[in-house]
Amino acid sequence: YFDNLVLADNMLGDIRKAMEQNGTWENSTILITSDHGYREITKMGDDVEQRILFLLKMPWSKTSITYSNRFNSIFTSDLILDIMKGNLSSTEEVVNWLEGHIEN
């Protein structure tokens, strides 16, 4: 697992470098996610840790936000469609969008 994490980090670095060299990094939306969390995490109370990697870089964004609320990643395609349609253009707008899709 950790070897693959290092490999993914190195590959992302290569992708970023190539995008910076061809001038596409700043104006691109990048989403990195996975289909499951770290499987070796121990149980926390009665719940098994279910968080997955979900990193989103918005175009021209210079700040980062850690979003701690739970959301269902099933909405990822809707999120990407709203970004592609131009309905979401900032990190703050994405956070507001996620707030409207929180599981109760």
C-alpha positions in Angstrom: 0.0 0.0 0.0 2.6 2.5 1.0 4.8 1.7 -1.9 1.9 2.4 -4.2 1.2 5.6 -2.4 4.8 6.7 -3.1 4.5 5.7 -6.7 1.2 7.7 -7.1 2.8 10.7 -5.5 5.8 10.5 -7.9 3.5 10.1 -10.9 1.3 13.0 -9.8 4.5 15.1 -9.6 5.4 14.1 -13.1 2.0 14.9 -14.4 2.0 18.3 -12.7 5.5 19.1 -14.0 4.4 18.2 -17.6 1.2 20.3 -17.2 3.2 23.3 -15.9 5.6 23.0 -18.8 2.8 23.1 -21.3 0.9 25.8 -19.5 -2.2 23.8 -18.5 -1.7 23.3 -14.8 -3.1 26.7 -13.6 -6.3 26.6 -15.6 -7.1 22.9 -15.1 -9.4 21.1 -12.6 -7.7 18.0 -11.2 -9.5 15.3 -9.1 -7.7 12.5 -7.4 -9.8 9.9 -5.6 -9.9 6.2 -4.9 -12.5 3.5 -4.7 -11.8 2.6 -1.1 -9.9 3.9 1.9 -6.9 2.3 3.6 -8.0 -1.2 4.4 -5.7 -1.7 7.4 -7.2 1.1 9.5 -8.5 -0.3 12.8 -12.1 0.0 13.9 -13.0 3.3 15.4 -15.8 2.5 17.9 -18.5 0.6 16.1 -17.6 2.1 12.7 -14.9 1.0 10.3 -13.1 4.0 8.9 -14.5 4.6 5.4 -12.9 7.9 4.3 -11.3 7.8 0.9 -8.8 10.0 -0.7 -10.5 12.9 -2.4 -8.3 15.8 -3.6 -9.7 18.4 -5.8 -7.7 21.3 -7.4 -9.8 24.0 -9.0 -8.4 26.3 -11.7 -6.4 29.3 -10.6 -6.9 28.3 -6.9 -4.0 29.4 -4.6 -5.6 28.2 -1.3 -6.4 24.8 0.1 -9.3 23.8 2.3 -9.7 20.7 4.4 -13.3 19.5 4.2 -14.1 17.3 7.1 -17.8 16.6 6.7 -19.0 13.3 5.3 -20.4 13.3 1.8 -21.3 10.5 -0.5 -18.8 10.2 -3.3 -21.6 8.8 -5.5 -22.2 12.5 -6.2 -18.8 12.9 -7.8 -20.1 12.8 -11.3 -22.7 15.5 -10.5 -19.9 17.6 -9.0 -17.7 17.2 -12.1 -20.6 18.0 -14.4 -21.4 21.2 -12.5 -17.7 22.2 -12.7 -17.7 21.5 -16.5 -20.9 23.5 -17.0 -19.2 26.5 -15.3 -21.6 26.4 -12.3 -18.7 26.0 -9.9 -15.5 27.9 -10.3 -13.9 28.2 -6.9 -13.1 26.1 -3.9 -15.6 27.9 -1.8 -18.4 27.2 -4.3 -17.4 23.5 -4.2 -17.7 23.5 -0.4 -21.1 25.1 -0.6 -22.1 22.5 -3.2 -20.9 19.7 -1.0 -22.8 21.2 1.9 -26.0 20.7 -0.1 -25.2 17.0 -0.6 -24.3 15.9 2.9 -25.8 12.7 4.2 -28.0 13.0 7.2 
